[in-house]
Amino acid sequence: MTGAERADAARNRAAILAAAADLFDREGAEEVSMNDIAEAAGVGKGTVFRRFGDRTTLVEAVLQPRVNTLSQRVEHGPAPLGPGGSPTEALSAYLDALLDFVVANRTLIRALEHRGPNAYYSNSSSRYWIAELARRLAAVRPGEDTDYLAHVLFTALRADVVDYLVAARQMPLDRVRAGLHNLAGV
C-alpha cells in the first residue's frame, strides 16, 4: 500500500508541476492562484499545499528544471556558450542565453525577485550565474573588477528591469541585448 501512495504522490506532483508551468507561462505567475493550479492538476488545493508548502516553493520547483537545462548547456554544450571558443564569443553567447532565459521565464523570475532583501542575488542559481559571468568577463577584461561588473550586468538582467524596458519603454529586445553587450565590452 505504501508503494501505491508513493506512485500516487509522484503522479500528483507531476500533475501539479505541469499545470503550474502551463498556467504560469500562459497567464503570468502573479495572476494564477493555488486554487487555479489545483483545479488544472485535478487535485485538491490541500494537496498542492502539502506537496509544495507555499507559492514560492512551487514557483521555484517549476523554474528549477529550466535553470538546470541552461546550466547544462553552459557547462557541457557546444561552444561558444559551452566550453571552448574565444572569450569574447563565450561572453556574448552567455549574455544572450541569460537574456533569453529571463525573457522566456520572466513571470516566474519576477515572482521570486522580491522575496526579501538580496533574494535576487543570494539564491544558488543567481550565485552560479554571477560567478560564471564574472569568470567570462575576467577572460575578456583581465585586471578589471569583474566581480562588480558581473553584479551590475546581472542587475540589468532582472526580469522587472527587462519587462520595464521592453513593455513600458517599448525598447526592442535587440536594443536591450546590444546594451548588455556594450556594458560588458563585447
Sine and cosine of phi, psi and omega as CSV:
sin_phi,cos_phi,sin_psi,cos_psi,sin_omega,cos_omega
0.00,0.00,-0.59,0.81,0.01,-1.00
-0.89,0.45,-0.63,0.78,0.03,-1.00
-0.88,0.48,-0.64,0.76,0.02,-1.00
-0.91,0.42,-0.61,0.79,0.04,-1.00
-0.91,0.42,-0.64,0.77,0.02,-1.00
-0.91,0.41,-0.64,0.77,0.04,-1.00
-0.90,0.43,-0.67,0.75,0.03,-1.00
-0.90,0.43,-0.68,0.73,0.02,-1.00
-0.90,0.44,-0.66,0.75,0.04,-1.00
-0.90,0.44,-0.67,0.75,0.03,-1.00
-0.89,0.45,-0.69,0.72,0.03,-1.00
-0.89,0.47,-0.68,0.73,0.01,-1.00
-0.87,0.50,-0.74,0.67,0.00,-1.00
-0.88,0.47,-0.66,0.75,0.00,-1.00
-0.91,0.42,-0.66,0.75,0.01,-1.00
-0.91,0.43,-0.72,0.69,0.01,-1.00
-0.89,0.46,-0.67,0.74,0.01,-1.00
-0.91,0.42,-0.70,0.71,0.00,-1.00
-0.91,0.42,-0.70,0.72,0.00,-1.00
-0.89,0.46,-0.71,0.70,0.00,-1.00
-0.87,0.50,-0.72,0.70,0.00,-1.00
-0.88,0.47,-0.75,0.66,-0.02,-1.00
-0.92,0.40,-0.69,0.72,0.00,-1.00
-0.88,0.48,-0.69,0.73,-0.03,-1.00
-0.93,0.37,-0.60,0.80,-0.03,-1.00
-0.98,0.18,-0.69,0.73,-0.18,-0.98
-0.93,-0.36,-0.24,0.97,-0.07,-1.00
1.00,-0.09,0.69,-0.73,-0.08,-1.00
-0.87,0.50,-0.53,0.85,-0.03,-1.00
-0.94,0.35,-0.41,0.91,-0.11,-0.99
-1.00,-0.05,-0.16,0.99,-0.13,-0.99
-0.98,-0.22,0.79,-0.62,0.03,-1.00
-1.00,-0.05,0.30,-0.95,0.07,-1.00
-0.89,0.46,-0.54,0.84,0.05,-1.00
-0.91,0.41,-0.65,0.76,0.06,-1.00
-0.86,0.51,-0.68,0.74,-0.01,-1.00
-0.91,0.41,-0.71,0.70,0.01,-1.00
-0.86,0.51,-0.72,0.69,0.01,-1.00
-0.87,0.49,-0.74,0.68,-0.03,-1.00
-0.91,0.42,-0.52,0.85,-0.01,-1.00
-1.00,0.10,-0.22,0.98,-0.03,-1.00
0.96,0.27,0.51,0.86,0.03,-1.00
-0.78,-0.62,0.20,-0.98,0.08,-1.00
-0.98,0.22,0.43,-0.90,0.01,-1.00
-0.86,0.52,-0.60,0.80,0.03,-1.00
-0.87,0.49,-0.58,0.82,0.03,-1.00
-0.90,0.44,-0.64,0.77,0.02,-1.00
-0.89,0.46,-0.73,0.68,-0.01,-1.00
-0.93,0.37,-0.62,0.78,0.04,-1.00
-0.90,0.44,-0.63,0.78,-0.07,-1.00
-0.97,0.25,-0.61,0.79,-0.13,-0.99
-0.87,-0.50,-0.25,0.97,0.06,-1.00
0.99,0.13,-0.81,0.59,0.00,-1.00
-0.41,-0.91,0.10,-0.99,-0.06,-1.00
-0.88,0.47,-0.67,0.74,-0.02,-1.00
-0.87,0.49,-0.70,0.72,0.01,-1.00
-0.89,0.45,-0.62,0.79,0.03,-1.00
-0.92,0.38,-0.70,0.72,0.05,-1.00
-0.86,0.51,-0.70,0.71,0.03,-1.00
-0.88,0.48,-0.64,0.77,-0.01,-1.00
-0.92,0.39,-0.55,0.83,0.05,-1.00
-0.96,0.29,-0.63,0.77,-0.07,-1.00
-0.97,0.25,-0.53,0.85,-0.13,-0.99
-0.84,0.55,-0.71,0.71,0.03,-1.00
-0.89,0.47,-0.51,0.86,0.04,-1.00
-0.94,0.34,-0.64,0.76,0.09,-1.00
-0.88,0.47,-0.71,0.71,-0.01,-1.00
-0.88,0.48,-0.64,0.77,0.02,-1.00
-0.88,0.47,-0.72,0.70,0.02,-1.00
-0.91,0.40,-0.66,0.76,0.03,-1.00
-0.85,0.52,-0.67,0.74,0.02,-1.00
-0.89,0.45,-0.65,0.76,0.03,-1.00
-0.90,0.44,-0.64,0.77,0.00,-1.00
-0.92,0.39,-0.68,0.74,-0.11,-0.99
-1.00,0.08,-0.51,0.86,-0.14,-0.99
-0.75,-0.67,-0.04,1.00,-0.04,-1.00
-0.98,0.18,0.02,-1.00,0.00,-1.00
-0.95,0.32,0.42,-0.91,0.08,-1.00
-0.92,0.39,0.48,-0.88,0.17,0.98
-1.00,0.00,-0.21,0.98,0.04,-1.00
-0.93,0.36,-0.70,0.71,0.06,-1.00
-0.99,0.16,-0.10,-0.99,-0.03,-1.00
-0.86,0.52,0.57,-0.82,0.01,-1.00
0.98,-0.18,0.02,-1.00,-0.02,-1.00
0.99,0.12,0.19,-0.98,-0.01,-1.00
-0.96,0.28,0.47,-0.88,0.02,-1.00
-0.84,0.55,-0.64,0.77,-0.01,-1.00
-0.91,0.40,-0.71,0.71,0.04,-1.00
-0.90,0.44,-0.63,0.78,0.00,-1.00
-0.90,0.44,-0.67,0.74,0.03,-1.00
-0.92,0.40,-0.70,0.71,0.02,-1.00
-0.87,0.50,-0.72,0.70,0.00,-1.00
-0.89,0.45,-0.62,0.79,0.00,-1.00
-0.92,0.39,-0.72,0.70,0.05,-1.00
-0.86,0.52,-0.69,0.72,0.02,-1.00
-0.89,0.46,-0.69,0.73,-0.01,-1.00
-0.90,0.43,-0.67,0.74,0.03,-1.00
-0.90,0.43,-0.71,0.71,0.02,-1.00
-0.89,0.46,-0.71,0.71,0.02,-1.00
-0.88,0.48,-0.63,0.78,0.04,-1.00
-0.89,0.46,-0.71,0.70,0.01,-1.00
-0.89,0.46,-0.72,0.70,-0.01,-1.00
-0.88,0.48,-0.71,0.71,-0.04,-1.00
-0.94,0.35,-0.45,0.89,-0.10,-0.99
-0.86,-0.52,0.38,0.92,-0.16,-0.99
-0.87,0.49,-0.58,0.82,-0.02,-1.00
-0.93,0.35,-0.58,0.81,0.05,-1.00
-0.94,0.35,-0.70,0.71,-0.02,-1.00
-0.90,0.43,-0.68,0.74,0.03,-1.00
-0.87,0.50,-0.59,0.81,0.01,-1.00
-0.91,0.41,-0.36,0.93,-0.03,-1.00
-0.97,-0.24,-0.33,0.94,-0.12,-0.99
-0.87,0.49,-0.51,0.86,-0.13,-0.99
-0.93,-0.36,0.45,0.89,-0.01,-1.00
-0.89,0.46,-0.50,0.87,-0.02,-1.00
0.08,-1.00,0.03,-1.00,0.00,-1.00
-0.82,0.57,0.75,-0.66,0.08,-1.00
0.92,0.40,0.17,0.98,-0.06,-1.00
-0.84,0.54,-0.63,0.78,-0.04,-1.00
-0.89,0.45,-0.56,0.83,-0.10,-0.99
-0.99,-0.13,-0.39,0.92,-0.20,-0.98
-0.99,-0.11,-0.17,0.99,0.02,-1.00
-0.96,0.29,0.36,-0.93,-0.13,-0.99
-0.89,0.46,-0.61,0.80,0.02,-1.00
-0.90,0.43,-0.72,0.69,0.00,-1.00
-0.89,0.45,-0.65,0.76,0.04,-1.00
-0.87,0.49,-0.62,0.78,0.05,-1.00
-0.90,0.44,-0.75,0.66,-0.04,-1.00
-0.88,0.48,-0.67,0.74,-0.01,-1.00
-0.91,0.41,-0.70,0.71,0.00,-1.00
-0.88,0.47,-0.67,0.74,0.02,-1.00
-0.92,0.39,-0.62,0.78,0.05,-1.00
-0.90,0.45,-0.70,0.71,0.03,-1.00
-0.89,0.46,-0.64,0.77,0.02,-1.00
-0.89,0.47,-0.71,0.70,-0.02,-1.00
-0.94,0.34,-0.59,0.80,0.07,-1.00
-0.89,0.45,-0.66,0.75,-0.01,-1.00
-0.89,0.46,-0.54,0.84,0.03,-1.00
-0.94,0.34,-0.48,0.88,-0.02,-1.00
-1.00,-0.06,-0.56,0.83,-0.10,-1.00
-0.80,-0.60,0.90,0.43,-0.04,-1.00
-0.87,0.49,0.59,-0.81,0.04,-1.00
1.00,0.08,-0.11,0.99,0.02,-1.00
-0.99,-0.11,0.24,-0.97,0.02,-1.00
-0.99,0.17,0.98,0.20,-0.09,-1.00
-0.96,0.26,-0.35,0.94,0.10,-0.99
-0.90,0.43,-0.73,0.68,0.05,-1.00
-0.88,0.48,-0.76,0.65,-0.04,-1.00
-0.88,0.48,-0.61,0.79,0.04,-1.00
-0.88,0.47,-0.65,0.76,0.02,-1.00
-0.92,0.38,-0.64,0.77,0.03,-1.00
-0.90,0.44,-0.72,0.69,0.03,-1.00
-0.90,0.44,-0.64,0.77,0.01,-1.00
-0.91,0.42,-0.57,0.82,0.07,-1.00
-0.90,0.43,-0.62,0.78,0.04,-1.00
-0.92,0.39,-0.27,0.96,0.02,-1.00
-0.99,-0.11,0.11,0.99,0.07,-1.00
-0.85,0.53,0.62,-0.79,0.00,-1.00
-0.88,0.47,-0.60,0.80,0.01,-1.00
-0.93,0.38,-0.58,0.81,0.04,-1.00
-0.92,0.38,-0.75,0.67,0.00,-1.00
-0.88,0.47,-0.71,0.71,0.04,-1.00
-0.86,0.50,-0.70,0.71,0.01,-1.00
-0.87,0.50,-0.74,0.67,-0.03,-1.00
-0.90,0.44,-0.70,0.72,-0.08,-1.00
-0.98,0.21,-0.70,0.71,-0.08,-1.00
-1.00,0.09,-0.83,0.56,-0.09,-1.00
-0.97,0.24,-0.67,0.74,-0.01,-1.00
-1.00,0.00,-0.15,0.99,0.02,-1.00
0.82,0.57,0.63,0.78,0.09,-1.00
-0.99,0.16,0.73,-0.69,0.11,-0.99
-0.89,0.46,0.57,-0.82,0.00,-1.00
-0.85,0.53,-0.55,0.83,0.04,-1.00
-0.88,0.47,-0.55,0.84,0.04,-1.00
-0.94,0.35,-0.67,0.75,0.06,-1.00
-0.88,0.48,-0.71,0.70,0.01,-1.00
-0.86,0.50,-0.73,0.69,0.00,-1.00
-0.88,0.47,-0.62,0.79,0.04,-1.00
-0.89,0.45,-0.68,0.73,0.05,-1.00
-0.87,0.50,-0.72,0.70,0.00,-1.00
-0.89,0.46,-0.64,0.77,0.01,-1.00
-0.90,0.43,-0.71,0.70,0.04,-1.00
-0.87,0.49,-0.60,0.80,-0.01,-1.00
-0.98,0.22,-0.27,0.96,-0.01,-1.00
0.99,0.14,0.46,0.89,0.03,-1.00
-0.84,-0.54,0.00,0.00,0.00,0.00
